Amino acid sequence: MQCPSHKGHDFYEILNVTKASSEDDIRKAFMKKALTCHPEKAPVGKNEEETEKIREQYEKKYMDLQRAYKILINPKARKQY
């Protein structure tokens, strides 16, 4: 399974949850996506350079995922967002 693209920074879209989602729903969505977006899960490329490029893409997507989770799981930060 390939890590989905995170164009823009709509945190709800990144985690594939709605504004009405509970903290438990957000936590589950994060865990599910983290399994596919973690840099250690990045596929191996044809050569070292390609592998590194793919890994960097996964790292960026994973950082976006973490940031979305950090904001949406915190009720105060989520309200401000």
VEXRO-109444 format. One record per residue (C-alpha): residue number from 1; residue in three letters; x negated, y, z negated. Coordinates in nm, 3 decimals. Example, Ala and Ser with C-alpha at 12.3 -4.5 7.8 and 13.67 -1.06 7.14 Angstrom:
% VEXRO-109444
{1,"ALA",{-1.230,-0.450,-0.780}} {2,"SER",{-1.367,-0.106,-0.714}} 
***
This chain:
% VEXRO-109444
{1,"MET",{0.000,0.000,0.000}} {2,"GLN",{-0.138,0.337,0.098}} {3,"CYS",{-0.139,0.638,-0.130}} {4,"PRO",{0.119,0.890,-0.004}} {5,"SER",{0.016,1.236,0.107}} {6,"HIS",{0.074,1.521,-0.137}} {7,"LYS",{0.128,1.817,0.090}} {8,"GLY",{0.199,2.124,-0.115}} {9,"HIS",{0.238,2.102,-0.487}} {10,"ASP",{0.602,2.025,-0.558}} {11,"PHE",{0.546,1.819,-0.869}} {12,"TYR",{0.888,1.656,-0.848}} {13,"GLU",{0.816,1.549,-0.492}} {14,"ILE",{0.468,1.421,-0.580}} {15,"LEU",{0.616,1.191,-0.846}} {16,"ASN",{0.931,1.124,-0.643}} {17,"VAL",{1.161,1.224,-0.929}} {18,"THR",{1.441,1.478,-0.965}} {19,"LYS",{1.470,1.776,-1.195}} {20,"ALA",{1.719,1.573,-1.400}} {21,"SER",{1.477,1.283,-1.451}} {22,"SER",{1.404,1.180,-1.808}} {23,"GLU",{1.053,1.166,-1.958}} {24,"ASP",{1.074,0.787,-1.932}} {25,"ASP",{1.159,0.811,-1.559}} {26,"ILE",{0.866,1.048,-1.508}} {27,"ARG",{0.630,0.819,-1.699}} {28,"LYS",{0.740,0.515,-1.494}} {29,"ALA",{0.707,0.706,-1.166}} {30,"PHE",{0.357,0.819,-1.262}} {31,"MET",{0.246,0.467,-1.351}} {32,"LYS",{0.385,0.328,-1.027}} {33,"LYS",{0.213,0.591,-0.810}} {34,"ALA",{-0.110,0.574,-1.013}} {35,"LEU",{-0.146,0.210,-0.912}} {36,"THR",{-0.155,0.307,-0.545}} {37,"CYS",{-0.340,0.639,-0.567}} {38,"HIS",{-0.621,0.556,-0.809}} {39,"PRO",{-0.962,0.610,-0.646}} {40,"GLU",{-1.070,0.258,-0.746}} {41,"LYS",{-0.785,0.124,-0.528}} {42,"ALA",{-0.912,0.307,-0.218}} {43,"PRO",{-0.977,0.074,0.075}} {44,"VAL",{-1.328,0.017,0.200}} {45,"GLY",{-1.413,0.192,0.525}} {46,"LYS",{-1.618,0.065,0.818}} {47,"ASN",{-1.930,0.225,0.672}} {48,"GLU",{-2.048,0.401,0.358}} {49,"GLU",{-1.964,0.749,0.488}} {50,"GLU",{-1.607,0.652,0.577}} {51,"THR",{-1.561,0.476,0.243}} {52,"GLU",{-1.676,0.789,0.059}} {53,"LYS",{-1.439,1.009,0.260}} {54,"ILE",{-1.144,0.781,0.184}} {55,"ARG",{-1.238,0.773,-0.184}} {56,"GLU",{-1.251,1.154,-0.196}} {57,"GLN",{-0.900,1.171,-0.047}} {58,"TYR",{-0.774,0.929,-0.310}} {59,"GLU",{-0.944,1.131,-0.586}} {60,"LYS",{-0.771,1.451,-0.472}} {61,"LYS",{-0.432,1.279,-0.451}} {62,"TYR",{-0.483,1.121,-0.793}} {63,"MET",{-0.575,1.459,-0.944}} {64,"ASP",{-0.255,1.609,-0.795}} {65,"LEU",{-0.060,1.317,-0.942}} {66,"GLN",{-0.216,1.369,-1.285}} {67,"ARG",{-0.144,1.742,-1.276}} {68,"ALA",{0.220,1.681,-1.180}} {69,"TYR",{0.256,1.428,-1.461}} {70,"LYS",{0.090,1.657,-1.717}} {71,"ILE",{0.334,1.939,-1.636}} {72,"LEU",{0.653,1.735,-1.602}} {73,"ILE",{0.601,1.515,-1.907}} {74,"ASN",{0.561,1.818,-2.136}} {75,"PRO",{0.907,1.970,-2.200}} {76,"LYS",{0.772,2.322,-2.260}} {77,"ALA",{0.545,2.320,-1.951}} {78,"ARG",{0.822,2.161,-1.743}} {79,"LYS",{1.066,2.436,-1.840}} {80,"GLN",{0.814,2.704,-1.738}} {81,"TYR",{0.750,2.524,-1.409}} 
***
